[in-house]
């Protein structure tokens, strides 16, 4: 028996040694990888201590040896754009990497508007998706993870995928349109590394070293290095949410009485227009659950076929039933409600749609100016108008969860640090919404992030292109303060950092959606900036008009502009709008403005000795109409008398 145990132990040790001695590559260096052209390329990985590694590529052989910790790397000479190639690595095992391309690698990072996939845009860009067939545009989706303990050396998962009508649905929309436009002008392989996470503040993307300049964020990051602390928070969040929903479900009259069924007696239910919010109805501003019902007449021509139900956006959670059948549910407010109905769901004549809406805080209901209809082929039934509704249960507001994944440093360690061995062309950055509460911090943090990442990559001042926040929310009727405008100003001032550029999108947003659908023009504007900054098209004028110098006189201000291209124009209407002026920096009034060459004169008869001029200083400056002749909007800005 002892000999048998000894033999098993020896075998286990032998297997363990075999596993330890196998060379391993990072997830990024895999089949289909795009490596940066015209740069020495690092191939790296792990093996047993002191293990010898052989690499064969393009009829050349390279050797190295792992260090005492098992780390190894081989530097390959720079390659021109091209491929596909194959690479073989040999030690105690062999790894063959296939379909390697050399081209340009772009890191695509930020929050949800960078992360937003083409799948969310499929109704708007159906033809683009249908024609997305390009093996030279490739995408790597970095898994959404955080790590507060250390900078990771590898990713948990991920693979390179070439663009096709099927795969492009998982590509970042902004990144895909960027690559598509670049490739049309510079047909070299494009590698997109999508490392973004919805809702993330900029502090989450800073390294431990960079965070030291932000004491509050640095202190918070230290707390989350304690796994016990994280588990306590997660447990408390889960307990609070579970108890809230258990009580909600127990008290919901709609659940008790099966209001989801088409035969429910709704004779005493009230009516309200959809889209809309129920705080304007008789039930008032309550949280909890409200049920909605609507009868529709479906013609025979729409029966027996799959249907699409579009219910706009709903705050916060919904369960949608058609003729007693649950056809879809969404857990939070932002995603569009697009539900597919099986061919057996609809019937000729009367059909009933029932919706259970759970709202945990704030106002609940159906977002305005969104699509609400039922579609079968090209036939549609409009669902806007009066719906019957009834309160199911009233609840106290539910305190939101602690989004641990957004805490400082965590995303840098898990989603950026593992990428820094890979040579890149540059960075695309679309983020800022989650920092709009503190624009002053952002004015320091964005330049700090750019410097931090450039230091970590060790490639000098590579191009860093970012998107200025678009227009969003309701428009102010009078000049006032706006955090979104102040954050745009912080982004504008970040252009003082060398080799940066900013895509202005003040005309591409949607007042009722923090995730505007026009990602094509965002990607195109980023590509224009890249074509000049990274691809050397010096004669191109890719940037929006921006204030250059300002002169304040007794009764007016004169602002000169750079990047005005063929000249400044008024795009909508005949008069410039959205200019405001102040003589004390606190009280602003709307100003008159006119274009004189590359200058804009701004004045108001009631303001003498002006000291500050603002343009498009609003969450959603819908009347902003200063553009270049090339069709690019002027950036929102604030200029002060010196």
Secondary structure as the mmCIF struct_conf table of DSSP 4:
data_model
#
loop_
_struct_conf.conf_type_id
_struct_conf.id
_struct_conf.beg_label_comp_id
_struct_conf.beg_label_asym_id
_struct_conf.beg_label_seq_id
_struct_conf.end_label_comp_id
_struct_conf.end_label_asym_id
_struct_conf.end_label_seq_id
HELX_RH_AL_P HELX_RH_AL_P1 UNK A 2 UNK A 20
TURN_TY1_P TURN_TY1_P1 UNK A 21 UNK A 21
BEND BEND1 UNK A 22 UNK A 22
STRN STRN1 UNK A 24 UNK A 25
TURN_TY1_P TURN_TY1_P2 UNK A 27 UNK A 28
BEND BEND2 UNK A 29 UNK A 30
TURN_TY1_P TURN_TY1_P3 UNK A 31 UNK A 32
STRN STRN2 UNK A 34 UNK A 36
TURN_TY1_P TURN_TY1_P4 UNK A 37 UNK A 38
BEND BEND3 UNK A 39 UNK A 39
STRN STRN3 UNK A 41 UNK A 46
BEND BEND4 UNK A 48 UNK A 48
TURN_TY1_P TURN_TY1_P5 UNK A 49 UNK A 50
STRN STRN4 UNK A 52 UNK A 57
TURN_TY1_P TURN_TY1_P6 UNK A 58 UNK A 59
STRN STRN5 UNK A 60 UNK A 65
TURN_TY1_P TURN_TY1_P7 UNK A 68 UNK A 69
BEND BEND5 UNK A 70 UNK A 70
STRN STRN6 UNK A 71 UNK A 76
HELX_LH_PP_P HELX_LH_PP_P1 UNK A 77 UNK A 78
BEND BEND6 UNK A 81 UNK A 81
STRN STRN7 UNK A 82 UNK A 90
BEND BEND7 UNK A 91 UNK A 93
STRN STRN8 UNK A 94 UNK A 110
BEND BEND8 UNK A 111 UNK A 111
HELX_RH_AL_P HELX_RH_AL_P2 UNK A 112 UNK A 115
STRN STRN9 UNK A 117 UNK A 117
HELX_RH_3T_P HELX_RH_3T_P1 UNK A 118 UNK A 121
TURN_TY1_P TURN_TY1_P8 UNK A 122 UNK A 124
BEND BEND9 UNK A 125 UNK A 125
HELX_RH_AL_P HELX_RH_AL_P3 UNK A 126 UNK A 130
TURN_TY1_P TURN_TY1_P9 UNK A 131 UNK A 131
STRN STRN10 UNK A 134 UNK A 141
BEND BEND10 UNK A 148 UNK A 150
BEND BEND11 UNK A 153 UNK A 154
BEND BEND12 UNK A 156 UNK A 157
STRN STRN11 UNK A 160 UNK A 163
TURN_TY1_P TURN_TY1_P10 UNK A 165 UNK A 166
HELX_RH_3T_P HELX_RH_3T_P2 UNK A 167 UNK A 170
BEND BEND13 UNK A 171 UNK A 171
STRN STRN12 UNK A 172 UNK A 172
HELX_RH_AL_P HELX_RH_AL_P4 UNK A 173 UNK A 185
BEND BEND14 UNK A 186 UNK A 186
BEND BEND15 UNK A 188 UNK A 188
STRN STRN13 UNK A 189 UNK A 196
TURN_TY1_P TURN_TY1_P11 UNK A 198 UNK A 199
HELX_RH_3T_P HELX_RH_3T_P3 UNK A 202 UNK A 205
BEND BEND16 UNK A 206 UNK A 206
HELX_RH_AL_P HELX_RH_AL_P5 UNK A 208 UNK A 211
TURN_TY1_P TURN_TY1_P12 UNK A 212 UNK A 213
BEND BEND17 UNK A 214 UNK A 214
HELX_RH_AL_P HELX_RH_AL_P6 UNK A 215 UNK A 223
TURN_TY1_P TURN_TY1_P13 UNK A 224 UNK A 225
HELX_RH_AL_P HELX_RH_AL_P7 UNK A 227 UNK A 251
HELX_RH_AL_P HELX_RH_AL_P8 UNK A 253 UNK A 256
TURN_TY1_P TURN_TY1_P14 UNK A 257 UNK A 260
BEND BEND18 UNK A 261 UNK A 261
TURN_TY1_P TURN_TY1_P15 UNK A 262 UNK A 263
TURN_TY1_P TURN_TY1_P16 UNK A 267 UNK A 268
STRN STRN14 UNK A 270 UNK A 274
BEND BEND19 UNK A 275 UNK A 275
STRN STRN15 UNK A 276 UNK A 277
HELX_RH_3T_P HELX_RH_3T_P4 UNK A 278 UNK A 280
BEND BEND20 UNK A 281 UNK A 281
TURN_TY1_P TURN_TY1_P17 UNK A 282 UNK A 283
BEND BEND21 UNK A 285 UNK A 285
STRN STRN16 UNK A 287 UNK A 298
HELX_RH_3T_P HELX_RH_3T_P5 UNK A 300 UNK A 302
TURN_TY1_P TURN_TY1_P18 UNK A 303 UNK A 304
BEND BEND22 UNK A 305 UNK A 305
STRN STRN17 UNK A 307 UNK A 311
STRN STRN18 UNK A 314 UNK A 315
BEND BEND23 UNK A 316 UNK A 316
STRN STRN19 UNK A 317 UNK A 322
TURN_TY1_P TURN_TY1_P19 UNK A 323 UNK A 324
STRN STRN20 UNK A 325 UNK A 330
BEND BEND24 UNK A 331 UNK A 335
STRN STRN21 UNK A 338 UNK A 341
HELX_LH_PP_P HELX_LH_PP_P2 UNK A 342 UNK A 342
TURN_TY1_P TURN_TY1_P20 UNK A 343 UNK A 345
BEND BEND25 UNK A 348 UNK A 348
STRN STRN22 UNK A 349 UNK A 359
BEND BEND26 UNK A 361 UNK A 362
STRN STRN23 UNK A 365 UNK A 366
BEND BEND27 UNK A 368 UNK A 370
STRN STRN24 UNK A 372 UNK A 376
TURN_TY1_P TURN_TY1_P21 UNK A 377 UNK A 378
STRN STRN25 UNK A 379 UNK A 382
STRN STRN26 UNK A 385 UNK A 395
HELX_LH_PP_P HELX_LH_PP_P3 UNK A 396 UNK A 401
HELX_RH_3T_P HELX_RH_3T_P6 UNK A 404 UNK A 406
BEND BEND28 UNK A 407 UNK A 407
TURN_TY1_P TURN_TY1_P22 UNK A 408 UNK A 409
HELX_RH_AL_P HELX_RH_AL_P9 UNK A 410 UNK A 411
HELX_RH_PI_P HELX_RH_PI_P1 UNK A 412 UNK A 416
HELX_RH_3T_P HELX_RH_3T_P7 UNK A 417 UNK A 419
TURN_TY1_P TURN_TY1_P23 UNK A 420 UNK A 421
BEND BEND29 UNK A 422 UNK A 422
BEND BEND30 UNK A 425 UNK A 425
STRN STRN27 UNK A 426 UNK A 430
HELX_RH_3T_P HELX_RH_3T_P8 UNK A 433 UNK A 435
TURN_TY1_P TURN_TY1_P24 UNK A 436 UNK A 437
HELX_RH_AL_P HELX_RH_AL_P10 UNK A 439 UNK A 457
TURN_TY1_P TURN_TY1_P25 UNK A 458 UNK A 458
BEND BEND31 UNK A 459 UNK A 461
STRN STRN28 UNK A 463 UNK A 467
HELX_LH_PP_P HELX_LH_PP_P4 UNK A 468 UNK A 469
BEND BEND32 UNK A 473 UNK A 473
HELX_LH_PP_P HELX_LH_PP_P5 UNK A 474 UNK A 476
BEND BEND33 UNK A 477 UNK A 478
HELX_RH_AL_P HELX_RH_AL_P11 UNK A 483 UNK A 493
HELX_RH_3T_P HELX_RH_3T_P9 UNK A 494 UNK A 496
BEND BEND34 UNK A 497 UNK A 497
TURN_TY1_P TURN_TY1_P26 UNK A 498 UNK A 499
STRN STRN29 UNK A 500 UNK A 503
TURN_TY1_P TURN_TY1_P27 UNK A 506 UNK A 507
BEND BEND35 UNK A 508 UNK A 508
STRN STRN30 UNK A 510 UNK A 510
TURN_TY1_P TURN_TY1_P28 UNK A 511 UNK A 512
STRN STRN31 UNK A 513 UNK A 513
BEND BEND36 UNK A 514 UNK A 515
BEND BEND37 UNK A 517 UNK A 517
HELX_RH_AL_P HELX_RH_AL_P12 UNK A 519 UNK A 533
TURN_TY1_P TURN_TY1_P29 UNK A 534 UNK A 535
TURN_TY1_P TURN_TY1_P30 UNK A 538 UNK A 539
BEND BEND38 UNK A 543 UNK A 543
HELX_LH_PP_P HELX_LH_PP_P6 UNK A 544 UNK A 545
STRN STRN32 UNK A 546 UNK A 552
BEND BEND39 UNK A 554 UNK A 555
STRN STRN33 UNK A 557 UNK A 562
BEND BEND40 UNK A 563 UNK A 563
TURN_TY1_P TURN_TY1_P31 UNK A 565 UNK A 566
STRN STRN34 UNK A 568 UNK A 570
BEND BEND41 UNK A 572 UNK A 575
BEND BEND42 UNK A 578 UNK A 578
STRN STRN35 UNK A 579 UNK A 582
BEND BEND43 UNK A 583 UNK A 586
STRN STRN36 UNK A 589 UNK A 590
STRN STRN37 UNK A 592 UNK A 596
TURN_TY1_P TURN_TY1_P32 UNK A 597 UNK A 598
STRN STRN38 UNK A 599 UNK A 603
TURN_TY1_P TURN_TY1_P33 UNK A 605 UNK A 606
BEND BEND44 UNK A 609 UNK A 609
STRN STRN39 UNK A 612 UNK A 615
BEND BEND45 UNK A 616 UNK A 616
BEND BEND46 UNK A 618 UNK A 618
TURN_TY1_P TURN_TY1_P34 UNK A 619 UNK A 620
TURN_TY1_P TURN_TY1_P35 UNK A 622 UNK A 623
STRN STRN40 UNK A 626 UNK A 628
TURN_TY1_P TURN_TY1_P36 UNK A 629 UNK A 630
BEND BEND47 UNK A 631 UNK A 631
HELX_LH_PP_P HELX_LH_PP_P7 UNK A 632 UNK A 632
STRN STRN41 UNK A 633 UNK A 633
HELX_LH_PP_P HELX_LH_PP_P8 UNK A 634 UNK A 636
STRN STRN42 UNK A 637 UNK A 640
#
